[in-house]
């Protein structure tokens, strides 16, 4: 762990999808591209099978708020509710410590 570790935030988006593509992949790619350009964005991890999990990492709660209010992200949120998700859950967590293993 880095001795000068600075806490940051994780937004955990867990979801189940509806049937069909309906432009989901294209919007998902656009949202990832736009998120990476936002001030305060750090990185993102994502995995999907029956359950999808995307975790985005941010420098501050303000950066998260700004991303949530981004015009194109609002469009994606509305389409998600109307077309792409049967269920989703969002958690915002403060990361105070981290470590990893790499062989």
N, C-alpha and C positions, 0 to 999 in steps of 0.2 A: 504494500500500500504506500502511496505517495505521502511523505511526511507533511506536505503542504496541501493536503486534501481539503477541498472546499465543498461543503454540502450543496446538493442540487436536487432537482425534483424529477419524479417519474410520473407520467400519465399512463396508466394501464387501461387499455381499451379491450374488453373481452366481449365477444359477440358470437351469435349464431346467425347464419345467413338464410335468406329465402331461396327458393329454387330459381335457377336461371341467372344468366350473366347480366343482362340489361345495362351494359356500360360500366359495370362495377370495376373491372380491372383497369380501364382507362382512367377512371376517376381516382382510383387508389394510387396509381402512378403519379398523377397530377398532384394529389395531396402530399405525397412524399417529396416530390420535387419542390413544391411551394414551402413545405415545412422546413426543409433544409436551408431555405433562403431567409427564414425569419430570424430576427435578432433574438439571441438567447437560446436558440436551438443547439443541442449538443450532438445527439445521435438518435437512432431508432432501431429496434429489433422487432421482427414480426414472424409469426408462424400461423398456419391455418390447416386444419383438417375439418372435423365436424365443428370444433370450437376454434375460433380465431382469437389470437392474442397479439396486440400490437402495443409495445411499450416505447413511448418517446421520452427523451430526456431533455430537460430544460434548466437553464441557469436560475430562473426565478418564477414566482407565481405570476408576476406581471407579464412575463413572456408567454406563459400558458394562456393567460386571459386574452392577450393580444391575438394569439393564434386562434383561439376559440371564436373570436369576433372578426376574423379575416373574412372578407366578402365571399371568396370562392369556397372557403371552408364551411361557411353557413349554408351555401347551396348544397354542398356534399352532405352536410348533416341532415338537411330536409329530405334529400333523395334517399338517404340511408333509412330514415324513418318510414318514408312512403313506399320504398321498393326493395331495399337490399337486406335489411335486418329483421329477423323475427324477434330478437332480443339483444340488448347490449347493456353493459355495465361499465362505468368509468370510475377509476380510483386515482386520486392524486396523492402521492406519497413523497415525503422528504427523505432523500438518501443521505445518511450521515456517515456511512462506512461502506466500503466495498473491498472485495478481494477476488482473485481468480486462481485457476489452476490451468497450466498449459504444459503438455508433455512434449 
